[in-house]
Amino acid sequence: MQVTEFLTVLLLLAGAVFFLAGTVGLLRFPDVYTRLHALTKADNVGLGLVVAGLLLQAESWAAMGKLLLIWLLVLLASASVAHLVARTALRKGIRPWKR
């Protein structure tokens, strides 16, 4: 196994761990705000690691550009959707969790 293949596998596995952590946060945290935070942060980092792993295997600059563009669009979309969900929850009177 070459070094790039090892790094690719390592980055993909690290991305999968972050996706799993985001899913656990979504299922375990007590309110919509903490769930949103866990899901968006962990998924964005997880996707970044997956894209980094795929960049090592990309065969052209065009493929690399497409992967980076996909990651950028997902970052923008997830931030916008998380903001809209949190704002809607706040407007409906859902209070943040306190001990």
N, C-alpha and C positions, 0 to 999 in steps of 0.2 A: 504494500500500500504506500502510495506516494504521500508526501507531506501535504499537498493541497487536498487530496482526498481525505486524509485524516482531519484536517482543519474543517473541511466541509461537513463531515459527519459530526464533529464536535460542535460546530455552530448550529447545525440542524437540531441536534439533541438539546442544546441549551435553549434554543427557541421553543422546542416542545415543552420543556420544563416551565418556561414562562407562560406559555399558553395554559398549561395545567394549573399553575398558580393563580392565574386570572380566573379560571373556571371555579376553582375552590373558593376564591374570594367572592365570586358572584353567588355561590351557593351558601356560604357561611356567614357573610357579614350581615349586620342587623337592619340596615336601611338602604334606601336607594342611592344616597350620596356616597357612602363608603363602597357600595357595590360597583357604582360607576367608576370610582377612582381605581379600584382594584382591577376591574376589567379593562379599562382603557389604557392604563399604564402598563400593565403586564402584557397585554396583547400587542401594544405598539413596540415594546422592547422585543417581544418574541418574534414579531414579524420582521423587525430590523435584523435580528440574528439569523433568521431563515433567509432573508434576502442576501445578507453578507455571505452565508454559506453558498447560496446559488450563484453569487457573483464570481466566486472562485472557479465555478464550473462553466461560466458563460463563454461562448465561443466567439463572440464579437462585441464590439463597442455598442452596437445597436441593441443587442440583447441586454447588456449591462444598463444602458440608458432606460430601457423599458422596465426593468426590474426596479430601478431607483424611482422612476416615475410612478409606478404602482404603489411603492412604499409611501411616497410623498402624498399621493391622492388618498390613501387609506389614513394617513396621519391627519390630514385636513378633515376628512369626512368623520372620523371618530371623534375628533375634538369638537366639531360642530354639533354632532348628534348628542354627545354627552352634555354639552352646554344646554341644548334644547330640552333634553330630558330633565336635567336638574332644575332648569328654570320653570318648566311646567309643574314639576313636583312642588317646588316652592310656592308657586302661585296657587296651587290647589290646597295649600296649607299643610303639606307634609313636612314636619319638623325634623331637623337633623337629630340623630340618636345621641343621647347623653346617658352616662352611667347612672 
